Amino acid sequence: MSGTWGPGRTMLMLAVCSLPAVCNAADKTREAAFATHLEQLLQDGRLETRGVSKTPGVFNRHAAAARRLRPDDPAVEYAAGLVMLKRIRIPQAVRQLQAAVRKSPSYLPAWKVLLRTRLAQKDAKSLRKESARLADAVVNQRTRWTQPAERNEAAELLGRVAGFLELPDVDLLPAGELREFDADLQRRLGSGFRSSYERGKSGLLADFKKLQAEVERDVLKQSLKQRRETGDKLSEIERKQAAAKSKQEKLERTAAQWKSRLGEQTAAAKKQLGELKKDYLALQTADARVARLATQTTIDIGKLRTELALRGIRGRLADMQPVMLRLQQESTRYTTQRLALQQRAARVRLQVARVITGYTAATREYQKATGRIVSQDASVKTWQKLLAKTSANINSKTPSKRTAVRLKAQLKEVASYFELDFEAEAQRLLKQYRPEPAASRGNR
């Protein structure tokens, strides 16, 4: 049955409901219809819709039908608010959540999402006003709460909000206003709920310390990994430099006799190394240019993540945004370009190694034939030093600083302390209204 309930029809239903069995069946029918409309409303905002809504008329029709069935139930506005948040329509979401708590000042799920949204928006004025309203609802004896424990849970939520505002680097309220905010909430809650309020603050502080320890551990792990990798590379370079120095000293001791003949080979090697040096320096310049582009793209991704986080978008949903996908594709392309440059540089180094190996083999041949070895040309030594320097410079670049900044940013993110799983929350909401199957009741 659909349409508006008229006076005659209402009287008819009242007459019918004078029979308990009939009334009970009608209630179950209305309950099932309400759950169906609520489920369809929530379905429109789930991730699999990829942010594309059905026609607004369909959405509004389900919302209106659910309101007619249960006009005093704030779950409809709450569900609509979740859908709007899922679509990143923050102002509309806030209006729906506000409507839910106006309809029922004790509807805690809507309060949780509303205050979380205000924190993410950094809307201090609205946050203070709505926190005060919730505190008044906690102590107001005329406000009906589903469970007595929910009053304490609401006070604890306010404590978590105040605790979050006191975290380092949050800076949503100046110190003086923050003290006023804390004192006002404690005054409104009174002594009866102060312990719950303080429990919320201490709980959030404990969460902060736990997260801080995890972040510091991750940052240290990244730093140690970088140091270990850099140390390995430097050790290898030092080993090669020591070997080159030993070889150089040996060559210099007996260079005179074959100086002329070896000079020809040295000149040829010098020419080859000079050409390879130009190629290598060109690759180094190209790598530096691509590195700057990659760094800028990483900065742009960080800024975009911050902007999306302010609107409540994180994780996979943030990664699926078109702008984010484009930036990530650019970052991948730059990484691929750098890898290609490094591979080309590796091939140049391999050619250099072959030239040096060939030169060394020639000197050994001279040693076997005449017992004398000439010194290597100074350009070979210079090139070895340049090779060691530039190789270490390219291979030791790691994003450790950027990683540390990204990890530490979690400490002041709203989502780190006020979680919101849209799918789980939708299922929890529907579970309150979906009737239990007859089969499961019969198995009891």
GURO-58831 format. One line per 4 residues: number of its first residue (from 1); their letters; for each residue x, y, z of N, C-alpha, C. Coordinates in steps of 0.02 Angstrom, whole numbers. Example, Ala and Ser with C-alpha at 12.3 -4.5 7.8 and 13.67 -1.06 7.14 Angstrom:
BEGIN
1	AS	660:-284:390:615:-225:390:660:-165:390 | 642:-112:354:684:-53:357:645:2:394
END
This chain:
BEGIN
1	MSGT	42:-60:0:0:0:0:43:62:0 | 24:112:-39:63:173:-43:16:232:-40 | 44:292:-38:4:352:-35:-1:379:34 | -36:435:42:-42:469:107:-99:437:147
5	WGPG	-88:432:211:-140:404:255:-193:457:268 | -253:447:243:-308:495:255:-342:481:320 | -386:527:344:-421:518:409:-463:455:410 | -502:444:354:-545:384:354:-506:320:357
9	RTML	-451:321:320:-410:261:318:-377:249:385 | -358:303:419:-328:296:486:-377:266:535 | -441:290:534:-492:263:578:-504:189:564 | -501:173:499:-511:102:481:-455:60:510
13	MLAV	-393:84:505:-337:45:532:-342:39:608 | -364:94:641:-372:90:714:-424:38:733 | -478:36:693:-530:-13:707:-504:-84:698 | -467:-93:643:-440:-160:629:-390:-180:682
17	CSLP	-349:-131:705:-297:-147:753:-325:-159:823 | -391:-151:832:-419:-170:896:-415:-245:906 | -405:-281:851:-392:-353:856:-317:-363:861 | -290:-390:915:-217:-395:925:-181:-431:869
21	AVCN	-206:-485:846:-171:-524:794:-165:-484:730 | -220:-450:711:-219:-410:650:-173:-351:656 | -175:-318:714:-131:-260:726:-58:-281:724 | -43:-338:754:25:-361:755:50:-376:685
25	AADK	7:-406:644:26:-420:575:37:-356:536 | -6:-307:548:1:-243:513:66:-209:532 | 84:-211:596:147:-181:620:207:-214:586 | 203:-281:581:259:-316:549:265:-298:475
29	TREA	206:-289:444:207:-270:373:239:-201:364 | 217:-154:407:246:-86:403:320:-87:419 | 340:-129:468:411:-134:486:452:-161:427 | 426:-211:393:462:-239:336:466:-188:279
33	AFAT	411:-151:268:411:-100:215:461:-45:231 | 464:-25:295:511:27:316:583:3:304 | 598:-60:323:666:-86:313:684:-89:240 | 635:-105:197:648:-109:125:666:-41:97
37	HLEQ	627:10:116:641:78:91:708:103:118 | 721:87:181:784:109:211:843:75:176 | 836:12:160:889:-24:125:901:4:55 | 847:20:19:854:49:-47:886:118:-43
41	LLQD	870:155:8:900:221:17:976:215:29 | 995:168:71:1066:158:85:1103:128:25 | 1068:85:-12:1100:53:-70:1123:105:-120 | 1089:161:-123:1106:214:-171:1172:247:-154
45	GRLE	1197:238:-93:1259:272:-75:1318:226:-65 | 1311:161:-80:1366:115:-69:1420:122:-122 | 1476:93:-107:1535:102:-149:1525:75:-219 | 1487:21:-225:1481:-9:-291:1445:34:-341
49	TRGV	1410:87:-317:1379:134:-364:1430:182:-394 | 1493:178:-369:1548:220:-395:1530:294:-395 | 1495:316:-343:1480:387:-336:1425:410:-382 | 1396:366:-423:1343:386:-470:1276:368:-439
53	SKTP	1235:418:-427:1170:406:-396:1119:384:-447 | 1068:350:-422:1009:342:-464:976:410:-471 | 922:413:-505:890:479:-513:870:505:-444 | 876:571:-432:857:599:-367:787:581:-347
57	GVFN	741:573:-397:672:556:-380:666:489:-346 | 706:440:-367:705:374:-335:729:379:-264 | 785:415:-254:812:422:-186:762:457:-140 | 734:512:-163:687:550:-122:623:511:-111
61	RHAA	602:470:-159:541:431:-151:549:380:-95 | 607:347:-92:619:299:-38:622:334:30 | 654:392:32:659:429:94:590:451:118 | 550:477:72:483:500:90:439:442:113
65	AARR	444:386:79:404:328:98:423:303:167 | 488:302:182:510:280:248:486:329:302 | 486:394:288:463:443:337:388:435:350 | 350:420:299:278:410:311:265:350:356
69	LRPD	306:298:348:296:239:389:317:250:461 | 371:287:471:396:300:539:416:374:543 | 368:418:550:382:491:547:426:515:604 | 427:480:660:467:504:717:535:469:722
73	DPAV	551:427:674:614:389:677:670:429:642 | 724:445:678:779:484:648:824:442:602 | 810:377:598:854:334:557:852:353:484 | 795:381:461:790:399:390:839:456:375
77	EYAA	837:509:416:883:565:405:956:543:415 | 967:499:463:1035:474:475:1061:436:414 | 1018:392:387:1038:353:327:1051:400:268 | 1008:450:260:1019:498:206:1084:536:216
81	GLVM	1100:552:278:1164:585:293:1223:542:274 | 1219:477:289:1273:432:270:1282:430:194 | 1226:429:159:1229:427:86:1262:490:59 | 1243:548:88:1273:611:65:1348:613:79
85	LKRI	1368:587:136:1440:584:151:1476:540:102 | 1444:484:85:1474:437:38:1484:471:-31 | 1437:515:-48:1442:550:-112:1485:614:-107 | 1513:627:-48:1554:686:-36:1513:750:-45
89	RIPQ	1452:747:-25:1409:806:-24:1400:826:49 | 1453:859:75:1458:872:147:1402:917:173 | 1388:974:141:1334:1017:169:1267:981:174 | 1250:942:121:1186:905:124:1188:853:179
93	AVRQ	1246:820:188:1252:770:241:1242:801:309 | 1273:859:320:1267:893:385:1194:910:398 | 1158:935:347:1088:953:358:1046:891:378 | 1060:834:346:1023:773:363:1039:750:434
97	LQAA	1102:753:452:1122:732:520:1093:779:573 | 1092:844:558:1061:892:604:987:878:611 | 953:861:555:882:844:559:871:782:602 | 917:734:599:910:673:639:914:688:714
101	VRKS	962:730:734:969:744:806:916:794:830 | 889:833:784:832:876:805:771:832:818 | 762:782:775:704:738:783:712:696:847 | 773:675:861:785:636:922:852:657:951
105	PSYL	852:702:1001:915:727:1030:958:672:1062 | 930:613:1071:969:558:1101:992:507:1050 | 987:524:985:1007:476:933:1083:480:924 | 1117:437:961:1189:441:966:1226:427:901
109	PAWK	1205:380:858:1241:369:795:1248:433:754 | 1194:472:749:1197:534:711:1244:584:743 | 1244:587:809:1289:633:844:1362:615:830 | 1377:551:830:1446:530:818:1470:552:749
113	VLLR	1428:541:698:1448:559:630:1449:635:622 | 1402:669:652:1399:742:646:1460:775:676 | 1478:756:738:1537:786:770:1601:767:732 | 1604:705:707:1662:684:667:1668:728:605
117	TRLA	1611:742:573:1612:783:513:1634:854:529 | 1611:881:584:1632:949:604:1707:952:617 | 1734:901:648:1807:899:659:1844:897:592 | 1820:855:547:1852:850:481:1847:916:443
121	QKDA	1790:951:451:1781:1016:418:1822:1071:451 | 1845:1059:512:1878:1110:553:1831:1169:566 | 1767:1153:575:1716:1203:590:1709:1209:665 | 1751:1251:695:1753:1256:768:1688:1284:797
125	KSLR	1660:1334:763:1599:1365:789:1541:1316:793 | 1529:1280:739:1475:1230:739:1490:1173:786 | 1553:1153:791:1572:1099:836:1556:1117:908 | 1572:1179:929:1559:1200:998:1484:1202:1011
129	KESA	1446:1229:963:1374:1235:972:1341:1167:977 | 1360:1120:933:1327:1054:933:1351:1011:991 | 1413:1020:1012:1437:983:1071:1398:1005:1133 | 1385:1070:1138:1345:1095:1194:1274:1065:1193
133	RLAD	1245:1060:1133:1177:1031:1128:1177:958:1151 | 1229:921:1132:1232:851:1153:1241:846:1228 | 1282:889:1257:1293:888:1329:1227:903:1366 | 1189:951:1340:1124:967:1371:1076:908:1366
137	AVVN	1078:872:1309:1034:815:1301:1053:758:1349 | 1118:753:1365:1140:700:1411:1110:710:1480 | 1110:772:1504:1087:785:1573:1012:799:1577 | 980:812:1520:909:829:1521:868:765:1534
141	QRTR	834:764:1591:796:704:1610:736:692:1565 | 713:744:1530:656:735:1485:676:704:1418 | 741:703:1405:765:671:1344:765:595:1353 | 731:562:1307:725:489:1312:783:455:1277
145	WTQP	819:412:1313:875:374:1285:855:300:1283 | 875:266:1230:857:195:1222:885:154:1279 | 947:166:1297:980:131:1353:1010:183:1400 | 1005:173:1465:1036:221:1512:1111:230:1500
149	AERN	1144:177:1478:1216:181:1467:1234:228:1410 | 1185:244:1367:1200:287:1311:1216:358:1333 | 1189:379:1389:1206:445:1416:1282:448:1431 | 1306:396:1463:1378:394:1478:1419:388:1415
153	EAAE	1393:351:1366:1429:344:1302:1433:412:1266 | 1379:451:1270:1379:517:1239:1428:563:1274 | 1430:560:1341:1478:601:1378:1549:581:1360 | 1560:516:1352:1626:492:1332:1645:516:1262
157	LLGR	1595:519:1217:1607:545:1150:1630:618:1153 | 1597:657:1195:1616:728:1203:1687:733:1231 | 1704:687:1276:1773:686:1303:1824:671:1249 | 1807:626:1203:1853:611:1148:1861:671:1102
161	VAGF	1805:707:1090:1810:767:1048:1857:818:1081 | 1846:830:1146:1889:877:1181:1962:853:1182 | 1971:788:1192:2039:760:1192:2073:768:1125 | 2035:758:1071:2064:767:1004:2087:839:994
165	LELP	2046:887:1016:2064:957:1007:2127:976:1046 | 2143:938:1098:2203:952:1138:2266:919:1111 | 2259:879:1058:2318:846:1030:2366:897:999 | 2431:881:998:2480:926:967:2465:935:893
169	DVDL	2473:996:869:2468:1014:798:2397:1012:771 | 2345:999:813:2277:1002:788:2256:1075:778 | 2265:1116:829:2258:1189:823:2191:1211:794 | 2138:1176:811:2072:1197:787:2045:1255:828
173	LPAG	2062:1255:892:2042:1309:937:2103:1338:971 | 2106:1405:979:2161:1434:1019:2159:1408:1090 | 2215:1413:1125:2220:1383:1192:2166:1409:1238 | 2153:1475:1236:2103:1503:1281:2033:1477:1266
177	ELRE	2015:1474:1202:1949:1449:1182:1943:1374:1197 | 1998:1339:1191:1997:1267:1206:1982:1255:1279 | 2013:1296:1322:1999:1289:1394:1925:1307:1409 | 1900:1358:1376:1830:1376:1385:1784:1320:1361
181	FDAD	1800:1291:1305:1760:1236:1278:1759:1177:1326 | 1816:1158:1353:1820:1103:1400:1782:1118:1464 | 1791:1179:1490:1757:1197:1551:1681:1200:1542 | 1659:1225:1483:1587:1229:1470:1556:1160:1466
185	LQRR	1589:1113:1433:1562:1045:1429:1559:1013:1498 | 1610:1022:1538:1610:992:1605:1555:1024:1648 | 1544:1089:1639:1492:1123:1678:1423:1097:1657 | 1412:1089:1592:1348:1065:1568:1334:993:1589
189	LGSG	1386:951:1587:1377:881:1604:1369:870:1679 | 1401:914:1719:1396:908:1791:1437:850:1818 | 1432:841:1882:1473:789:1914:1450:719:1896 | 1386:712:1877:1360:645:1863:1392:611:1803
193	FRSS	1415:651:1754:1443:622:1693:1516:643:1682 | 1545:674:1733:1615:697:1725:1663:639:1717 | 1650:585:1753:1696:527:1747:1694:498:1677 | 1634:495:1646:1629:470:1577:1665:517:1529
197	YERG	1656:581:1541:1689:632:1499:1765:624:1503 | 1791:618:1564:1863:611:1573:1887:544:1545 | 1845:493:1549:1865:428:1520:1872:434:1444 | 1828:473:1413:1834:484:1341:1898:520:1324
201	KSGL	1916:572:1363:1978:609:1350:2039:564:1359 | 2040:528:1414:2098:485:1427:2102:428:1376 | 2044:404:1353:2044:352:1302:2074:376:1236 | 2055:438:1217:2083:464:1155:2158:477:1163
205	LADF	2179:502:1222:2250:512:1232:2288:446:1229 | 2258:392:1255:2289:326:1251:2295:303:1179 | 2241:317:1140:2244:299:1069:2299:339:1033 | 2305:402:1052:2357:444:1022:2427:417:1038
209	KKLQ	2438:400:1100:2504:374:1120:2519:308:1085 | 2468:266:1079:2477:202:1044:2495:213:971 | 2456:258:939:2470:273:868:2537:307:861 | 2555:350:908:2619:384:905:2676:334:909
213	AEVE	2669:285:953:2720:233:959:2726:193:894 | 2668:178:864:2670:141:800:2703:182:745 | 2686:247:743:2716:290:691:2791:296:702 | 2812:307:764:2883:314:778:2920:249:760
217	RDVL	2887:193:773:2919:129:756:2925:122:680 | 2873:142:644:2875:138:571:2927:186:542 | 2931:247:570:2981:295:546:3051:269:560 | 3061:241:620:3127:214:636:3145:156:590
221	KQSL	3095:114:576:3106:56:532:3128:80:463 | 3093:132:438:3111:159:372:3181:189:373 | 3197:224:428:3263:256:433:3318:204:436 | 3306:151:476:3356:99:481:3366:62:415
225	KQRR	3311:52:380:3315:20:314:3357:62:266 | 3344:127:267:3382:171:222:3456:171:241 | 3470:176:306:3540:176:327:3575:111:308 | 3539:56:316:3569:-9:300:3584:-13:225
229	ETGD	3536:8:184:3547:6:112:3602:53:91 | 3603:113:119:3655:161:103:3723:136:125 | 3725:106:184:3788:79:210:3816:24:165 | 3771:-20:141:3793:-73:97:3822:-45:32
233	KLSE	3788:6:5:3813:36:-57:3880:70:-47 | 3886:107:9:3949:141:23:4006:92:34 | 3990:37:68:4042:-14:79:4067:-43:13 | 4020:-56:-32:4039:-83:-97:4082:-33:-137
237	IERK	4062:30:-133:4100:82:-168:4170:88:-139 | 4175:87:-72:4241:91:-40:4285:31:-59 | 4253:-27:-63:4292:-86:-83:4321:-78:-153 | 4279:-54:-199:4302:-44:-267:4355:11:-271
241	QAAA	4346:64:-232:4395:117:-232:4462:93:-204 | 4459:51:-151:4521:24:-123:4556:-21:-173 | 4516:-62:-208:4546:-106:-259:4577:-65:-315 | 4542:-11:-336:4569:32:-389:4633:67:-367
245	KSKQ	4634:88:-304:4693:122:-278:4753:74:-276 | 4740:13:-254:4794:-37:-251:4821:-52:-321 | 4775:-58:-368:4796:-70:-437:4834:-10:-464 | 4812:50:-447:4845:110:-471:4917:114:-446
249	EKLE	4927:99:-383:4994:101:-354:5041:50:-388 | 5012:-8:-402:5052:-60:-434:5071:-40:-505 | 5023:-8:-540:5037:14:-608:5091:68:-610 | 5087:113:-562:5133:170:-562:5205:149:-547
253	RTAA	5216:92:-514:5283:72:-495:5326:52:-555 | 5295:24:-606:5334:-1:-664:5304:22:-729 | 5297:88:-740:5263:114:-798:5309:136:-855 | 5373:148:-842:5415:186:-888:5426:150:-955
257	QWKS	5444:85:-954:5467:50:-1014:5415:49:-1070 | 5353:37:-1052:5301:30:-1103:5256:92:-1108 | 5283:148:-1089:5243:209:-1087:5216:229:-1155 | 5257:223:-1206:5236:243:-1272:5179:200:-1299
261	RLGE	5191:133:-1295:5139:88:-1320:5075:92:-1279 | 5085:95:-1215:5025:99:-1172:4990:166:-1179 | 5029:217:-1197:4999:282:-1208:4946:282:-1262 | 4959:242:-1316:4909:237:-1369:4844:206:-1343
265	QTAA	4852:152:-1305:4792:120:-1278:4757:165:-1226 | 4798:202:-1190:4768:247:-1141:4727:301:-1175 | 4755:327:-1231:4719:379:-1267:4653:352:-1294 | 4654:290:-1319:4592:260:-1345:4541:251:-1288
269	AKKQ	4566:226:-1231:4522:216:-1174:4494:283:-1150 | 4537:334:-1150:4517:400:-1127:4461:427:-1172 | 4468:417:-1236:4417:440:-1283:4350:405:-1270 | 4354:339:-1261:4293:302:-1247:4260:324:-1181
273	LGEL	4304:332:-1130:4277:352:-1065:4248:422:-1068 | 4279:466:-1108:4252:533:-1115:4183:532:-1146 | 4174:491:-1197:4108:486:-1228:4057:456:-1180 | 4079:404:-1144:4034:374:-1095:4017:422:-1038
277	KKDY	4066:464:-1021:4054:513:-968:4000:562:-989 | 4005:585:-1052:3953:631:-1077:3884:598:-1074 | 3882:535:-1095:3818:500:-1093:3792:494:-1022 | 3837:479:-976:3817:469:-907:3792:534:-875
281	LALQ	3830:588:-889:3809:653:-862:3742:674:-890 | 3730:659:-954:3665:675:-984:3609:636:-949 | 3624:572:-934:3574:531:-899:3563:558:-828 | 3616:581:-796:3609:609:-729:3566:672:-729
285	TADA	3576:715:-779:3536:775:-786:3463:758:-797 | 3451:710:-842:3382:689:-855:3350:659:-793 | 3388:621:-755:3361:591:-693:3343:645:-643 | 3384:696:-637:3369:751:-590:3304:787:-610
289	RVAR	3295:796:-676:3234:831:-699:3172:788:-684 | 3176:724:-699:3118:680:-685:3106:675:-610 | 3160:675:-570:3152:672:-497:3115:733:-471 | 3130:792:-500:3093:852:-478:3019:846:-495
293	LATQ	3004:821:-555:2934:812:-574:2900:761:-528 | 2935:707:-513:2906:656:-469:2893:684:-399 | 2940:725:-374:2931:756:-308:2870:802:-307 | 2863:842:-359:2806:887:-363:2740:848:-365
297	TTID	2740:793:-403:2680:752:-408:2663:722:-340 | 2714:700:-303:2703:673:-236:2674:726:-190 | 2700:787:-195:2672:842:-155:2599:855:-173 | 2585:853:-238:2516:864:-261:2470:810:-235
301	IGKL	2494:747:-234:2454:692:-208:2440:702:-133 | 2492:724:-97:2483:737:-25:2432:791:-13 | 2436:845:-52:2387:900:-44:2316:875:-59 | 2310:835:-113:2245:810:-132:2217:764:-78
305	RTEL	2260:720:-50:2237:676:4:2212:716:63 | 2248:771:79:2226:813:135:2158:844:121 | 2149:869:59:2085:899:41:2029:848:44 | 2043:787:18:1992:735:20:1978:713:91
309	ALRG	2029:710:133:2020:690:203:1975:739:239 | 1982:804:222:1939:854:253:1865:843:236 | 1855:809:179:1786:795:159:1766:723:177 | 1807:690:215:1790:624:239:1807:567:192
313	IRGR	1849:582:141:1866:531:91:1935:505:106 | 1939:439:117:2005:409:131:2009:340:101 | 2069:314:107:2080:245:86:2065:234:12 | 2031:178:-2:2020:159:-71:1977:210:-108
317	LADM	1927:239:-72:1884:288:-105:1924:349:-128 | 1972:371:-87:2015:427:-107:2057:409:-168 | 2082:346:-168:2123:325:-225:2084:321:-290 | 2017:314:-286:1976:306:-346:1954:372:-376
321	QPVM	1971:429:-343:1951:493:-371:1989:506:-437 | 1956:534:-488:1989:544:-553:2053:583:-548 | 2052:637:-509:2114:677:-504:2169:637:-471 | 2150:597:-419:2200:556:-386:2228:503:-433
325	LRLQ	2184:473:-473:2207:423:-521:2256:453:-571 | 2240:514:-594:2285:547:-642:2353:560:-610 | 2352:587:-549:2416:602:-515:2456:538:-503 | 2421:485:-483:2457:422:-471:2485:394:-536
329	QEST	2448:404:-591:2475:381:-656:2537:421:-674 | 2534:488:-660:2594:528:-673:2653:505:-631 | 2639:491:-566:2692:468:-522:2721:403:-547 | 2677:357:-569:2701:293:-596:2743:304:-658
333	RYTT	2720:350:-701:2757:363:-763:2827:390:-747 | 2830:437:-698:2896:464:-681:2940:411:-650 | 2910:367:-610:2950:312:-581:2977:267:-636 | 2934:253:-685:2956:211:-742:3012:245:-781
337	QRLA	3004:312:-791:3057:348:-827:3122:346:-789 | 3119:356:-723:3180:354:-683:3212:285:-685 | 3170:233:-683:3196:165:-687:3231:154:-754 | 3201:180:-807:3231:172:-873:3298:209:-877
341	LQQR	3300:270:-846:3362:308:-846:3416:271:-806 | 3397:243:-750:3445:207:-709:3470:144:-745 | 3424:111:-782:3445:53:-821:3495:73:-875 | 3482:129:-908:3529:153:-958:3596:171:-926
345	AARV	3591:203:-866:3653:220:-830:3691:157:-811 | 3654:104:-793:3687:41:-776:3723:12:-836 | 3690:20:-895:3724:-5:-955:3787:35:-971 | 3784:101:-957:3844:142:-967:3899:120:-919
349	RLQV	3880:108:-856:3930:86:-808:3959:19:-829 | 3916:-25:-858:3941:-89:-881:3992:-79:-938 | 3978:-31:-983:4025:-16:-1037:4091:11:-1009 | 4084:55:-957:4144:81:-925:4185:24:-894
353	ARVI	4148:-20:-861:4183:-77:-830:4219:-119:-883 | 4186:-126:-940:4217:-165:-993:4280:-130:-1020 | 4276:-63:-1027:4335:-26:-1050:4391:-33:-1000 | 4374:-25:-936:4426:-30:-884:4454:-101:-882
357	TGYT	4408:-151:-889:4431:-220:-889:4478:-234:-948 | 4458:-207:-1006:4501:-215:-1064:4568:-182:-1055 | 4566:-122:-1025:4629:-87:-1012:4672:-126:-963 | 4640:-152:-911:4677:-191:-861:4707:-255:-892
361	AATR	4667:-287:-936:4693:-348:-969:4754:-332:-1013 | 4750:-272:-1045:4808:-253:-1086:4870:-243:-1043 | 4863:-211:-986:4920:-200:-943:4948:-266:-916 | 4903:-314:-904:4927:-379:-881:4966:-415:-937
365	EYQK	4943:-406:-997:4979:-436:-1053:5049:-406:-1059 | 5051:-339:-1049:5117:-307:-1051:5161:-333:-994 | 5131:-343:-937:5170:-368:-879:5198:-438:-894 | 5156:-482:-924:5178:-550:-939:5234:-550:-990
369	ATGR	5227:-506:-1041:5277:-505:-1094:5341:-470:-1073 | 5338:-419:-1035:5398:-378:-1021:5412:-371:-948 | 5362:-388:-905:5373:-380:-833:5363:-310:-809 | 5334:-268:-852:5323:-199:-831:5250:-178:-844
373	IVSQ	5225:-135:-802:5157:-109:-808:5161:-33:-805 | 5126:-2:-850:5126:72:-850:5067:97:-809 | 5073:157:-790:5020:186:-749:4959:203:-792 | 4904:200:-760:4842:218:-794:4840:294:-803
377	DASV	4804:312:-854:4796:384:-867:4754:416:-812 | 4770:479:-800:4735:515:-747:4659:518:-759 | 4641:517:-823:4569:521:-838:4532:460:-814 | 4567:401:-813:4536:340:-788:4521:348:-714
381	KTWQ	4569:376:-676:4559:386:-604:4503:436:-591 | 4504:489:-631:4451:540:-622:4383:511:-637 | 4379:471:-689:4315:441:-706:4292:391:-654 | 4338:356:-623:4319:309:-570:4287:346:-511
385	KLLA	4316:405:-495:4288:444:-440:4219:470:-457 | 4211:496:-519:4146:521:-539:4095:465:-540 | 4116:407:-564:4071:350:-565:4046:332:-495 | 4092:330:-447:4073:314:-378:4026:365:-349
389	KTSA	4039:430:-363:3998:483:-335:3928:483:-363 | 3923:482:-430:3857:485:-461:3817:421:-451 | 3850:365:-448:3815:302:-436:3784:302:-367 | 3822:324:-317:3795:328:-249:3737:378:-245
393	NINS	3744:434:-282:3692:486:-281:3626:461:-309 | 3628:423:-364:3567:398:-395:3536:342:-354 | 3577:295:-333:3551:235:-300:3532:244:-227 | 3556:297:-195:3542:306:-124:3483:352:-112
397	KTPS	3451:377:-164:3394:422:-154:3334:380:-132 | 3308:398:-74:3249:364:-47:3200:416:-21 | 3135:399:-21:3085:447:3:3075:444:78 | 3130:437:117:3123:427:189:3092:487:224
401	KRTA	3112:548:205:3083:607:237:3009:613:221 | 2992:604:157:2922:608:138:2881:554:174 | 2910:494:180:2875:440:214:2864:458:287 | 2914:488:320:2907:507:391:2852:559:398
405	VRLK	2849:608:354:2798:660:358:2729:629:348 | 2723:583:299:2658:552:286:2636:510:346 | 2682:473:376:2665:432:434:2644:475:494 | 2680:529:506:2665:572:563:2600:610:554
409	AQLK	2579:620:492:2516:656:479:2456:617:506 | 2464:551:515:2409:511:543:2391:532:613 | 2439:561:649:2428:578:719:2376:633:728 | 2363:673:677:2314:727:684:2256:720:636
413	EVAS	2248:660:607:2191:647:563:2130:625:604 | 2073:653:588:2012:636:624:1996:562:618 | 2007:533:559:1990:463:547:2031:415:591 | 2088:438:616:2130:395:658:2097:382:726
417	YFEL	2051:425:747:2021:420:813:1944:413:811 | 1914:432:755:1841:427:748:1827:388:683 | 1826:323:688:1818:281:629:1746:283:604 | 1738:274:538:1671:271:508:1675:224:448
421	DFEA	1646:165:457:1642:116:403:1570:118:376 | 1561:147:317:1495:157:289:1456:92:282 | 1489:41:255:1455:-22:243:1434:-55:309 | 1479:-56:357:1463:-87:421:1407:-49:457
425	EAQR	1410:18:453:1359:58:485:1291:48:452 | 1290:42:385:1228:29:350:1198:-38:370 | 1240:-89:375:1216:-155:396:1191:-154:468 | 1226:-118:512:1203:-112:582:1135:-79:585
429	LLKQ	1126:-27:546:1062:9:546:1006:-35:520 | 1018:-70:465:966:-113:437:948:-171:484 | 996:-194:521:984:-251:565:933:-235:619 | 926:-170:635:878:-150:687:806:-157:662
433	YRPE	796:-155:596:728:-152:570:710:-213:528 | 759:-249:502:743:-306:460:714:-361:502 | 655:-386:487:625:-439:529:665:-504:526 | 664:-539:581:701:-603:585:664:-657:546
437	PAAS	701:-694:503:668:-747:464:634:-798:509 | 578:-824:484:539:-873:523:579:-936:537 | 622:-955:489:662:-1016:497:708:-1011:557 | 739:-951:566:785:-943:622:749:-944:688
441	RGNR	686:-917:689:647:-920:751:628:-992:767 | 613:-1030:715:593:-1099:728:648:-1144:753 | 711:-1123:740:768:-1164:761:787:-1153:834 | 753:-1104:865:771:-1091:935:748:-1147:979
END
